[in-house]
Amino acid sequence: MKSIAQFAYRRRRYVVVGWILALVGVFALSGAFGGEFSTEFKLPGSESQKALDLLKKSGVNDRTGHQGQVVFEAQQGVQDPAVKQAVEGLLGDIRSAVPGVETISPYQPGKDYQIAKGDKIAYAQLNFSDRNYEKYTDDADVIKGLRNNVNVPGLRIELGGDMFAEAPALSSEFIGIIAAIIILLIAFGSVIAMGLPIITALFGIGIGVAIIGLLTNVMAMPNFTTQLAAMIGIGVGIDYALLIVSRYRDGLREGMEPREAIALSLDTSGRAVLFAGVTVVISLLGMFLMNLDAMRAVSTGAIVAVLITMLAALTLVPAILGFAGRNIDKFGLPHRPEKPGEMHRTIWWRWSRVIQAHPWPALIASVAVLIVLAIPLLSLRLGFGDAGNRPESDSSRRAYDLLSEGFGPGFNAPLLVVAQGKNGPPESKDLDTLASRLESTSGVESVTKPEVLGNSNLALINVFPTTGPQAEDTTDLVHRLRKETIPPVKAQTGMDVLTTGLAPGAVDFSDYVTDKLPIFIGAVLALSFLLLLVVFHSVVVPLKAVIMNMLSISAAFGAMIAVFQWGWFDFIIGQGKEGPIEAWAPMMLFAIIFGLSMDYEVFLLTRVREEYDRTGDNARAVADGLAATGRVISAAAAIMVCVFGAFVLGEQRDIKLFGFGLAAAIFIDATIVRLILVPAAMELMGRANWWAPAWLVRYLPTIRVEGARDRGWPVAGSASEAS
């Protein structure tokens, strides 16, 4: 690390220019050769995916999700001539203005089932030709404009479907960066010191997002990948730079020259940053064990963001510090500069002594709080959000509610039952038998007449549940159809019968994740344990870290379930309605949270180990390590909480949920765990913290994350230093 510090300091002009050229160059490449994003949660081998594949082969693209609705309510009745003329005119305008769209009007012969009982609510179906989701945006804007031109008293028109969801009014990334600037100004009291972490994060995010744009050419990246990468990149980029800059300022206060302080910061905090970044990457690589293309793509995007920001922290930050020199505290806010030796007067030093004096109460209280927060985890239910979870101000949510009101709660996500004949189209009597059995199943509101699809050997039946798509009763219905209703019909008729749609797809995905999650978690825990074992040459430290990280993650998951699944404090976070936890979120959240939790573990323990090696006194090392890192960890955590929390202000439920989960996890980890539970446990364990069997230590390689506190500079060269 000292060699990197030497290079970055002496060649600082080249390093800064190199990063600028890299940012401009990668952005230019991404703009010229970047591909399209594609949000598809495919689950090869599942029943729902097999059914979708059969439908696509038959050419029934309109059955596979490329749909929207024009939903309307008329107080005078939908058969009113003025209403009928307005709706038919709107559909004609849509066909003329939007290429590749088919409209199915409720006024067409044989389509009266699109009119609800009471003749107050009806809908027209919009079937779009196959295209990427991103291309729907322009079409949606055109259709919204046409809808707004319709003005008939008593007529209300809403647009249903994901493409009509409202875009966020504010940039969450921008809000997060503003919050980070304020916190850094308070923590550092200096404009220059504040600017370094922000610059690092912006470079990391810019290059990372551009690389993700290029990667869309070789893998299907979900459209929220850049948001997740930006969220993580801002958080870790600012944190890593914050740690290095803080240690640099400590070196200056101890009387070091700028070049010596840079060497010290990179050889101590830089090592911690490197190890922490590698730990996050390893956690994210665990996502590849899930064997899901979408999760591999999202994980790859997050890994790119972490690696770029980590590289920027280790090279760009020391280069800019070389330019700043002793002016790091220039343009400061009114504050009293901290002097050498004043650590023992800080609130963190006093807090460390409180924990040291009362370790048992601190340990018991913190564990109790974490367990209480984790209780909702016992009721975790996985699924996927839909328009029903959006705010009532959203047109797609209002369309969703109108359809539920007019046609029943199960209408928004019918179960699609696909029947395949052996040697041709299924026979009518067999299809009638299947439809009759389906309709008599408990939990089924109604079924449509079986429809043979073109010249294929497939037939389709829509099954409408009595409950909504996110209801637990609907999940039970899917299992009941697959295990009880359909098997006897298959045995009697010889047809192959499969179920698909939103609810069956969610069931398959959730079941798959539930089966694979223990393997994924076990692999991440094992690799993290081995890494900490190699670094600290202690069995106790990694075991304690794994247990405490699991406690903090469980508590964060519990808080997330209470808010998003139970509906607590909906009005605060802007959630339209509670629902299941996104099926992909637990594995992605675990990977990132565990990696970031290890960041704070490494930041704290490297300083504790450094003090322990210097004094040989465990009690003093724990207290002084906490005192030395408390402010940095608190500032870093506050920044991450604000950055991740800013995404709760967005419109997308999955991003909102993800941001809340990360913010809650970081807040819990940096306060209850790092500042109370860890020091209390280490105080009680004493020297046993650093215990490992002698035979094991002999076989372990030596990787010192904490570095050394000497002022050594690898090569002297006054001529080059002046450059």
C-alpha positions in Angstrom: 0.0 0.0 0.0 2.9 2.3 0.6 4.0 1.8 -3.0 0.5 2.8 -4.2 0.7 5.9 -1.9 4.1 6.8 -3.2 3.0 6.5 -6.9 -0.3 8.4 -6.3 1.5 11.2 -4.5 4.4 11.7 -6.8 2.4 11.2 -10.0 -0.7 12.9 -8.8 -1.2 14.9 -11.9 -1.1 11.8 -14.1 -3.5 10.0 -11.7 -6.1 12.7 -11.7 -5.9 13.2 -15.5 -6.1 9.4 -16.0 -9.3 9.2 -14.0 -10.8 12.1 -15.9 -9.9 10.5 -19.3 -11.3 7.2 -18.0 -14.6 8.8 -17.1 -15.0 10.7 -20.4 -13.8 7.7 -22.4 -16.0 5.1 -20.8 -19.0 7.4 -21.0 -18.4 8.0 -24.7 -18.1 4.2 -25.3 -21.3 3.6 -23.4 -23.2 6.2 -25.3 -22.0 4.8 -28.6 -22.2 1.1 -27.9 -24.4 0.7 -24.9 -27.3 -1.8 -25.2 -30.8 -2.0 -23.9 -31.9 -2.9 -20.4 -34.3 -5.8 -20.1 -36.2 -6.7 -16.9 -37.1 -10.4 -17.1 -37.1 -12.7 -14.0 -37.0 -16.0 -15.9 -36.9 -19.2 -13.9 -35.9 -22.0 -16.3 -37.4 -25.3 -15.5 -40.3 -23.9 -13.5 -43.9 -24.8 -14.4 -44.8 -21.1 -15.0 -41.8 -20.6 -17.3 -42.6 -23.8 -19.3 -46.1 -22.5 -19.9 -44.9 -19.1 -21.0 -42.4 -20.7 -23.4 -45.2 -22.7 -24.9 -47.4 -19.6 -25.3 -44.5 -17.7 -27.0 -43.9 -20.6 -29.4 -47.6 -20.5 -30.4 -47.2 -16.8 -31.3 -49.5 -15.6 -28.5 -47.3 -12.6 -27.5 -50.2 -10.7 -26.1 -50.6 -13.3 -23.4 -47.1 -12.9 -22.0 -47.2 -9.5 -20.4 -47.1 -6.9 -23.2 -50.4 -5.4 -22.2 -52.1 -2.3 -21.0 -55.7 -1.3 -20.3 -57.9 1.8 -20.8 -60.2 1.5 -17.8 -63.1 3.8 -17.6 -66.0 4.6 -15.3 -69.1 6.4 -16.4 -71.7 7.6 -13.9 -74.3 7.7 -16.7 -73.4 4.1 -17.7 -70.8 2.9 -20.2 -73.4 2.4 -22.9 -74.3 6.1 -23.0 -73.8 7.3 -26.6 -71.5 10.1 -25.6 -69.3 7.8 -23.5 -69.2 5.2 -26.3 -68.2 7.8 -28.9 -65.5 9.2 -26.6 -63.9 5.8 -25.8 -64.1 4.5 -29.4 -62.5 7.8 -30.6 -59.7 7.5 -28.0 -59.0 3.9 -29.1 -58.9 5.0 -32.8 -56.5 7.8 -31.9 -54.2 5.4 -30.1 -54.1 3.0 -33.1 -53.2 5.9 -35.3 -50.6 7.5 -33.1 -48.9 4.3 -31.7 -47.5 1.8 -34.2 -47.8 -1.9 -33.4 -50.7 -1.7 -30.9 -54.0 -3.7 -31.0 -57.0 -2.4 -29.2 -59.9 -4.6 -28.1 -62.9 -2.5 -27.3 -65.7 -3.7 -24.9 -68.1 -2.5 -27.6 -66.9 -5.1 -30.1 -69.2 -8.0 -30.7 -68.5 -10.8 -28.2 -66.5 -8.6 -25.9 -69.3 -7.6 -23.5 -67.4 -9.5 -20.7 -65.2 -6.4 -20.6 -68.1 -4.5 -19.1 -68.7 -5.0 -15.4 -72.1 -5.8 -13.8 -74.0 -2.5 -13.3 -72.6 -1.1 -16.6 -70.6 1.6 -14.7 -67.1 0.2 -15.2 -65.5 -1.3 -18.4 -62.1 -1.6 -20.0 -60.4 -1.8 -23.4 -57.4 -4.1 -23.8 -54.2 -2.7 -25.4 -51.9 -5.4 -26.8 -48.5 -4.1 -27.9 -46.2 -5.8 -30.4 -43.0 -7.3 -28.9 -40.5 -4.6 -27.8 -38.2 -3.7 -24.9 -39.8 -2.2 -21.9 -37.7 1.0 -22.2 -39.4 1.7 -25.6 -42.8 1.8 -24.0 -42.0 5.1 -22.3 -42.6 7.2 -25.4 -45.8 5.3 -26.3 -47.1 5.7 -22.8 -46.6 9.5 -22.9 -48.5 9.7 -26.2 -51.4 7.7 -24.9 -51.5 9.8 -21.7 -51.7 12.9 -23.8 -54.6 11.5 -25.9 -56.4 10.4 -22.7 -56.1 13.9 -21.3 -57.9 15.3 -24.4 -61.1 13.4 -23.6 -63.6 15.5 -21.8 -67.0 14.0 -21.2 -69.0 14.9 -18.0 -69.3 11.9 -15.7 -66.6 9.9 -17.5 -63.3 9.0 -15.8 -60.5 7.3 -17.7 -57.5 5.6 -16.1 -54.6 3.8 -17.8 -53.6 0.4 -16.4 -50.3 -1.4 -16.8 -46.6 -0.9 -15.8 -45.9 1.3 -18.7 -48.3 3.9 -17.4 -46.8 4.1 -13.9 -45.7 7.6 -12.9 -42.0 8.4 -13.1 -40.2 9.7 -10.0 -40.3 13.5 -9.7 -37.0 13.8 -7.9 -33.7 12.0 -8.4 -32.9 9.9 -5.3 -29.2 9.9 -6.1 -29.2 13.7 -6.1 -31.0 13.9 -2.7 -28.6 11.3 -1.3 -25.5 13.3 -2.4 -26.9 16.6 -1.0 -27.5 14.8 2.4 -23.9 13.4 2.3 -22.5 16.9 1.6 -24.2 18.3 4.7 -23.1 15.4 6.9 -19.5 15.6 5.7 -19.4 19.3 6.3 -20.5 18.7 9.9 -18.1 15.8 10.4 -15.0 17.5 8.8 -15.9 21.2 9.2 -14.0 21.8 5.9 -15.2 22.3 2.3 -12.1 20.7 0.9 -12.2 17.7 3.2 -15.9 17.3 2.4 -15.3 17.5 -1.3 -12.9 14.6 -1.6 -15.3 11.7 -0.7 -18.0 13.3 -2.9 -15.6 13.5 -5.9 -14.5 9.9 -5.4 -18.1 8.7 -5.3 -19.1 10.6 -8.4 -16.1 9.3 -10.4 -16.9 5.8 -9.2 -20.6 6.0 -10.0 -20.0 7.6 -13.4 -17.6 5.0 -14.6 -19.5 2.2 -13.0 -22.8 3.1 -14.6 -21.1 3.6 -18.0 -19.6 0.1 -17.8 -23.0 -1.3 -16.8 -24.4 0.3 -20.0 -21.7 -1.6 -22.0 -22.4 -4.9 -20.2 -26.1 -4.8 -21.4 -24.7 -6.1 -24.7 -23.6 -9.4 -23.1 -26.2 -9.9 -20.4 -29.8 -9.0 -19.8 -29.6 -6.2 -17.2 -32.8 -5.3 -15.3 -33.8 -1.7 -15.7 -33.2 -1.0 -12.0 -29.5 -2.1 -12.1 -28.1 1.4 -12.5 -30.2 2.7 -9.6 -28.9 -0.1 -7.3 -25.3 0.4 -8.5 -25.6 4.1 -7.9 -27.1 3.5 -4.5 -24.2 1.2 -3.5 -21.5 3.2 -5.3 -22.4 6.5 -3.5 -22.6 4.8 -0.1 -19.3 2.8 -0.3 -17.5 5.4 -2.3 -18.1 8.1 0.2 -17.4 5.8 3.1 -14.1 4.5 1.8 -12.8 8.0 1.0 -14.1 9.3 4.3 -12.0 6.7 6.2 -8.8 7.5 4.2 -9.2 11.3 4.5 -9.9 11.0 8.3 -6.7 9.0 8.8 -4.8 11.5 6.7 -6.0 14.4 8.9 -5.0 12.4 12.0 -1.5 12.1 10.6 -1.2 15.8 10.0 -2.4 16.5 13.5 0.3 14.2 14.8 2.9 16.4 13.1 3.5 14.4 9.9 4.4 15.8 6.5 1.6 15.4 3.9 3.4 12.6 2.1 4.0 10.7 5.4 0.3 11.2 6.3 -0.8 9.8 2.9 1.5 6.8 3.4 0.0 6.2 6.8 -3.6 6.6 5.7 -3.2 4.2 2.8 -1.1 1.7 4.8 -3.7 1.6 7.6 -7.1 2.8 6.4 -6.3 1.9 2.8 -5.8 -1.7 3.8 -9.1 -1.7 5.6 -10.8 -0.2 2.5 -9.2 -2.9 0.3 -10.3 -5.7 2.5 -13.8 -4.3 3.1 -14.3 -3.9 -0.7 -13.1 -7.4 -1.4 -15.5 -8.7 1.3 -18.5 -6.9 -0.3 -17.5 -8.3 -3.7 -17.3 -11.8 -2.3 -20.7 -11.4 -0.8 -22.1 -10.3 -4.1 -20.4 -13.1 -5.9 -22.4 -15.4 -3.8 -25.4 -14.4 -5.8 -24.1 -16.5 -8.7 -24.9 -19.6 -6.6 -28.6 -18.7 -7.1 -28.3 -19.6 -10.8 -30.6 -16.8 -11.9 -29.6 -14.7 -14.9 -31.3 -11.6 -13.6 -29.6 -11.9 -10.2 -26.2 -12.5 -11.8 -26.7 -9.3 -13.9 -27.7 -7.2 -10.9 -24.8 -8.6 -8.8 -22.4 -7.9 -11.6 -23.5 -4.3 -11.8 -23.1 -3.9 -8.0 -19.7 -5.5 -8.1 -18.6 -3.1 -10.9 -19.7 -0.1 -8.8 -17.9 -1.4 -5.6 -14.6 -2.2 -7.5 -14.5 1.2 -9.3 -15.2 3.2 -6.2 -12.7 1.2 -4.2 -10.0 1.8 -6.8 -10.9 5.5 -6.8 -10.5 5.6 -3.0 -7.1 3.9 -3.2 -5.6 6.0 -6.0 -7.6 9.2 -6.8 -8.1 10.2 -3.1 -4.3 10.1 -2.2 -3.5 11.9 -5.5 -6.0 14.8 -4.6 -4.7 14.8 -1.0 -1.2 15.4 -2.6 -2.6 18.6 -4.1 -4.5 19.6 -0.9 -1.5 19.1 1.4 -2.0 21.0 4.6 -4.9 23.0 3.1 -7.2 20.0 3.7 -8.9 22.1 6.5 -9.1 25.3 4.5 -12.4 27.0 3.8 -13.6 25.4 7.0 -16.8 26.1 9.0 -16.4 27.8 12.4 -15.1 25.0 14.6 -12.4 24.3 17.1 -9.6 22.3 15.4 -8.9 19.0 17.2 -5.4 18.8 18.6 -3.1 15.8 19.0 -3.9 13.9 22.1 -7.4 15.2 22.4 -9.0 11.9 21.5 -9.4 11.2 25.3 -11.7 14.3 25.5 -14.1 13.2 22.8 -17.6 11.9 23.4 -16.5 8.6 21.8 -13.7 8.1 24.3 -16.2 8.8 27.2 -18.7 6.4 25.6 -16.1 3.6 25.3 -15.4 3.9 29.0 -19.2 3.7 29.7 -19.4 0.4 27.7 -16.2 -0.8 29.4 -17.6 -0.2 32.8 -21.0 -1.8 32.1 -20.4 -4.6 29.5 -23.1 -7.0 30.7 -26.0 -4.6 30.6 -24.8 -3.2 27.2 -24.6 -6.8 25.8 -27.9 -7.9 27.1 -29.8 -4.8 26.2 -28.4 -4.7 22.6 -29.1 -8.3 21.9 -32.7 -8.0 23.3 -33.4 -5.0 21.0 -32.0 -6.9 18.0 -34.2 -10.0 18.8 -37.3 -7.9 19.2 -36.7 -6.2 15.8 -36.1 -9.5 14.2 -39.4 -11.1 15.3 -41.4 -10.0 12.1 -38.9 -12.2 10.1 -40.9 -15.2 11.3 -43.8 -14.1 9.1 -41.8 -13.3 5.9 -43.8 -13.8 2.8 -42.2 -13.5 -0.7 -43.9 -12.3 -3.8 -43.9 -9.4 -6.3 -45.4 -6.0 -6.0 -47.8 -4.7 -8.6 -49.9 -1.6 -9.4 -52.0 -2.1 -6.3 -48.9 -1.1 -4.1 -48.5 2.2 -5.9 -49.8 5.5 -4.4 -53.4 6.4 -5.2 -52.2 9.4 -7.1 -50.9 7.0 -9.8 -53.2 6.4 -12.7 -52.2 2.7 -13.0 -53.1 2.3 -9.3 -56.5 3.9 -9.9 -57.1 1.6 -12.9 -56.2 -1.4 -10.8 -58.7 -0.3 -8.1 -61.4 0.2 -10.7 -60.9 -3.2 -12.2 -61.0 -4.8 -8.7 -64.2 -2.9 -7.9 -65.9 -3.8 -11.1 -64.7 -7.4 -11.8 -63.5 -8.6 -8.4 -60.1 -8.6 -6.6 -58.7 -11.5 -8.6 -59.3 -9.9 -11.9 -56.0 -8.0 -12.0 -53.9 -11.2 -12.1 -55.8 -14.1 -13.6 -54.2 -17.5 -13.4 -53.4 -18.8 -16.9 -54.0 -22.5 -17.4 -52.4 -23.9 -20.5 -53.6 -27.3 -21.8 -51.5 -29.1 -24.5 -52.9 -31.9 -26.5 -50.8 -34.9 -27.3 -51.3 -35.2 -31.1 -53.1 -32.0 -31.9 -55.5 -29.5 -30.2 -57.1 -30.7 -27.0 -60.6 -32.2 -27.5 -63.6 -30.0 -26.5 -64.9 -32.5 -24.0 -61.5 -32.7 -22.2 -61.3 -28.9 -22.0 -64.8 -28.8 -20.7 -63.9 -31.3 -18.0 -60.8 -29.2 -17.1 -62.8 -26.0 -16.9 -65.5 -27.6 -14.8 -62.9 -28.9 -12.3 -61.2 -25.5 -12.2 -64.4 -23.7 -11.5 -65.4 -26.0 -8.7 -62.1 -25.5 -6.9 -62.3 -23.6 -3.6 -61.0 -20.0 -4.1 -62.0 -19.7 -7.8 -64.4 -16.9 -8.6 -64.9 -17.8 -12.3 -63.2 -19.3 -15.4 -63.3 -18.3 -19.0 -64.5 -20.6 -21.8 -61.5 -22.7 -23.1 -59.9 -21.1 -26.1 -57.8 -23.1 -28.7 -54.9 -20.9 -29.7 -54.7 -20.6 -33.5 -53.3 -23.7 -35.3 -51.3 -24.8 -32.2 -52.0 -27.8 -30.0 -52.6 -25.4 -27.0 -55.7 -24.2 -25.3 -56.0 -21.4 -22.7 -58.3 -20.9 -19.8 -58.3 -17.8 -17.6 -59.0 -18.6 -13.9 -60.0 -15.6 -11.7 -59.4 -16.1 -8.0 -61.7 -14.7 -5.3 -58.7 -12.9 -3.8 -56.1 -10.5 -5.1 -52.8 -11.5 -6.7 -50.7 -10.7 -3.5 -53.1 -12.5 -1.1 -51.9 -15.5 0.7 -55.1 -17.3 -0.2 -54.2 -16.8 -3.9 -50.8 -18.5 -3.2 -52.7 -21.4 -1.6 -55.0 -21.6 -4.6 -52.0 -22.0 -6.9 -50.7 -24.9 -4.8 -54.2 -26.4 -4.6 -54.7 -26.3 -8.4 -51.4 -27.9 -9.1 -51.6 -30.6 -6.4 -55.3 -31.5 -6.2 -57.4 -30.2 -9.1 -55.2 -30.6 -12.2 -53.4 -34.0 -11.7 -56.7 -36.1 -11.9 -57.7 -34.3 -15.1 -54.2 -34.9 -16.6 -54.5 -38.6 -15.8 -58.1 -38.8 -17.2 -57.6 -36.9 -20.4 -53.9 -37.3 -21.2 -53.4 -33.6 -21.7 -50.4 -31.8 -20.3 -51.8 -28.9 -18.1 -49.6 -26.1 -16.8 -50.3 -22.9 -14.8 -48.7 -19.6 -15.2 -49.3 -15.9 -14.7 -48.3 -13.4 -12.1 -49.3 -15.4 -9.0 -48.0 -18.8 -10.2 -44.7 -17.1 -11.4 -44.3 -15.5 -8.0 -45.0 -18.8 -6.3 -42.3 -20.6 -8.4 -39.8 -17.8 -7.9 -40.4 -17.6 -4.1 -40.2 -21.4 -3.7 -36.9 -21.4 -5.7 -35.4 -18.6 -3.6 -36.5 -20.2 -0.4 -34.8 -23.5 -1.4 -31.5 -21.8 -2.5 -31.2 -19.1 0.1 -29.7 -21.4 2.9 -26.9 -22.5 0.4 -26.2 -18.9 -0.6 -26.1 -17.6 3.0 -24.0 -20.5 4.2 -21.4 -19.9 1.4 -21.2 -16.2 2.1 -20.8 -16.8 5.9 -18.1 -19.5 5.3 -16.1 -17.3 3.0 -16.3 -14.3 5.2 -15.3 -16.4 8.2 -12.2 -17.7 6.4 -11.2 -14.1 5.3 -11.4 -12.7 8.8 -9.6 -15.8 10.2 -6.7 -15.2 7.8 -6.5 -11.5 8.5 -6.9 -11.5 12.3 -5.4 -15.0 13.1 -8.3 -15.5 15.5 -11.2 -17.9 15.6 -13.2 -15.8 18.0 -13.2 -12.6 15.9 -14.7 -14.1 12.7 -17.2 -16.2 14.6 -18.4 -13.2 16.6 -18.5 -11.1 13.4 -20.7 -13.7 11.6 -23.1 -14.0 14.6 -23.4 -10.3 15.1 -23.8 -9.5 11.4 -26.6 -12.1 11.3 -28.3 -10.5 14.2 -28.2 -7.0 12.6 -29.4 -8.3 9.2 -32.3 -10.2 10.9 -33.3 -7.1 12.7 -33.2 -5.0 9.5 -35.2 -7.6 7.7 -37.7 -7.6 10.6 -38.1 -3.8 10.3 -38.6 -4.1 6.5 -41.3 -6.7 6.9 -43.1 -4.6 9.5 -43.2 -1.6 7.2 -43.7 -3.2 3.7 -45.6 -6.4 4.5 -47.5 -5.4 7.6 -48.1 -1.9 6.5 -46.7 0.0 9.5 -46.0 3.7 8.8 -47.2 3.4 5.2 -48.0 7.1 5.2 -44.4 8.1 6.0 -42.7 6.1 3.2 -45.4 6.8 0.6 -46.3 3.1 0.1 -49.8 2.8 -1.5 -50.6 -0.5 0.1 -48.7 -3.2 2.0 -47.8 -6.5 0.2 -45.3 -9.3 0.1 -41.6 -8.7 0.2 -40.1 -8.7 -3.3 -38.9 -12.3 -3.9 -35.5 -11.2 -5.2 -34.8 -8.7 -2.4 -33.7 -11.0 0.5 -30.8 -12.6 -1.3 -29.6 -9.3 -2.8 -30.1 -7.4 0.5 -28.2 -10.1 2.4 -25.3 -10.0 0.1 -24.9 -6.2 0.2 -25.8 -5.8 3.9 -23.4 -8.5 5.0 -20.6 -7.0 3.0 -21.2 -3.5 4.3 -21.6 -4.8 7.8 -18.2 -6.4 7.5 -16.9 -2.9 6.4 -17.7 -1.5 9.8 -16.4 -4.6 11.5 -13.1 -4.3 9.7 -12.8 -0.5 10.3 -13.3 -1.0 14.0 -11.3 -4.2 14.5 -8.3 -3.0 12.5 -7.9 0.0 14.8 -8.5 -2.2 17.8 -5.9 -4.6 16.6 -3.5 -1.8 15.9 -3.8 -0.5 19.4 -3.6 -4.1 20.8 -0.4 -4.7 18.9 1.0 -1.5 20.2 0.0 -1.9 23.9 -0.8 -5.5 24.5 -3.7 -4.4 26.6 -7.1 -5.7 25.3 -9.3 -3.5 27.4 -7.4 -0.3 26.4 -7.2 -1.4 22.8 -11.0 -2.0 22.6 -11.8 1.4 24.3 -9.2 3.4 22.3 -10.2 1.6 19.0 -13.8 2.6 19.6 -12.9 6.1 20.6 -10.7 6.5 17.5 -13.3 5.1 15.0 -16.6 6.1 16.6 -16.9 9.5 14.8 -15.8 8.1 11.5 -18.2 5.1 11.7 -21.1 7.3 12.8 -20.5 9.8 10.0 -20.1 7.0 7.5 -23.2 5.3 8.7 -25.2 8.6 8.7 -24.1 9.2 5.1 -25.1 5.7 4.0 -28.5 5.9 5.8 -29.2 9.2 4.1 -28.1 7.9 0.7 -30.1 4.7 0.9 -33.0 6.4 2.7 -33.3 8.9 -0.2 -34.4 6.0 -2.4 -37.4 5.5 -0.2 -38.6 8.8 -1.7 -38.8 7.2 -5.2 -41.9 5.8 -6.9 -40.8 2.1 -7.6 -41.8 -0.1 -4.7 -38.9 -2.5 -5.2 -36.3 0.3 -5.1 -38.1 1.9 -2.2 -38.1 -1.4 -0.3 -34.4 -2.0 -1.2 -33.4 1.5 0.0 -35.3 1.1 3.3 -33.7 -2.3 4.0 -30.2 -1.0 3.4 -30.8 2.1 5.5 -32.3 0.2 8.4 -29.5 -2.3 8.3 -26.7 0.3 8.3 -28.4 2.3 11.1 -28.8 -0.8 13.3 -25.3 -2.1 12.5 -23.5 1.2 13.1 -25.3 2.0 16.3 -26.5 -1.0 18.2 -24.0 -3.5 16.9 -20.7 -1.6 16.3 -20.9 1.0 19.1 -22.5 -1.2 21.8 -22.6 -4.9 21.1 -19.2 -5.4 19.6 -17.1 -3.5 22.2 -19.2 -5.0 25.1 -18.6 -8.5 23.8 -14.9 -7.8 23.2 -14.5 -6.4 26.7 -16.0 -9.5 28.3 -13.9 -11.9 26.2 -10.7 -10.1 27.0 -7.6 -11.7 25.5 -9.7 -14.6 24.3 -10.7 -12.3 21.4 -7.5 -13.1 19.7 -7.4 -16.8 20.4 -6.7 -19.4 17.8 -5.2 -22.9 18.0 -1.4 -22.8 17.6 -1.5 -25.5 15.0 -4.0 -23.5 12.9 -2.0 -20.2 13.1 1.1 -22.0 11.7 -0.8 -22.8 8.5 -2.5 -19.5 8.0 -0.9 -16.9 5.7 -0.2 -13.5 7.2 -2.3 -10.7 5.8 -2.2 -7.6 7.9 -5.1 -5.2 7.2 -4.1 -2.8 10.0 -0.7 -1.9 8.5 2.0 -0.2 10.5 2.3 3.2 12.2 5.8 4.0 11.1 6.5 6.9 8.8 8.4 4.8 6.3 8.4 6.0 2.7 9.7 3.3 0.3 11.9 5.4 -1.9 13.3 8.9 -1.2 13.6 11.2 -4.1 13.3 14.9 -3.6 13.4 15.7 -7.2 10.4 13.6 -8.1 8.5 14.7 -5.0 8.4 18.3 -6.3 6.5 17.3 -9.4 
